[in-house]
Amino acid sequence: MNKYEVIIYWSEEDQSLVSEVPELAGCMADGRTYSQVMLNTEIAIREWIETARIIGRRVPRPKGRLAYA
């Protein structure tokens, strides 16, 4: 189960929902529906973590909700 914060927004350009995982640099996904974007986000998070481990990159612990100014 994902414990990283996920930000979801509508992309007019792509005509789809886009998600970003701020704690995992460059981790993004998209989908036409909320369910699809969340499923794709879970896959992207797993692949990001797997790749980071393979190349020796530190995997940050999920902090949950992030504070923005």
C-alpha positions in Angstrom: 0.0 0.0 0.0 1.3 3.4 -1.0 2.1 5.7 1.9 3.6 8.5 -0.2 1.7 11.7 -0.8 0.2 11.8 -4.3 -0.9 15.0 -6.0 -3.5 14.6 -8.7 -4.5 17.3 -11.2 -6.2 17.6 -14.6 -4.0 18.2 -17.6 -5.9 20.1 -20.3 -3.0 19.5 -22.7 -3.1 15.8 -22.2 -6.9 15.5 -21.5 -6.1 13.2 -18.6 -5.5 13.2 -14.9 -1.8 13.4 -13.9 -0.3 12.4 -10.6 3.0 13.4 -9.0 4.7 11.8 -6.0 6.8 14.8 -4.6 9.0 12.6 -2.4 10.1 10.5 -5.3 11.8 12.8 -7.8 10.3 12.5 -11.3 7.7 9.9 -10.2 4.6 10.6 -12.2 1.7 8.8 -13.9 -1.5 9.6 -15.8 -4.9 8.1 -16.5 -8.3 9.0 -17.9 -10.1 8.2 -14.6 -9.3 8.5 -11.0 -9.1 4.7 -10.6 -6.8 4.4 -13.6 -4.4 7.2 -12.5 -4.2 5.7 -9.0 -3.4 2.2 -10.4 -0.8 3.7 -12.7 0.7 5.7 -9.8 1.0 2.6 -7.6 2.9 0.9 -10.5 5.1 4.0 -11.0 6.0 4.1 -7.3 6.9 0.4 -7.2 9.0 0.7 -10.4 10.7 3.9 -9.0 11.6 2.2 -5.8 12.8 -1.0 -7.6 15.0 1.1 -10.0 16.4 3.2 -7.1 17.5 0.0 -5.3 19.1 -1.4 -8.4 21.2 1.7 -9.0 22.0 2.3 -5.4 19.9 5.4 -4.9 18.4 6.1 -1.5 14.7 5.4 -1.2 13.1 8.1 1.1 10.7 6.9 3.8 7.2 8.2 3.2 6.5 11.2 5.3 2.8 11.3 4.5 1.2 14.6 4.1 3.7 17.3 3.1 3.4 20.9 4.2 3.5 23.6 1.5 3.9 27.3 2.0 
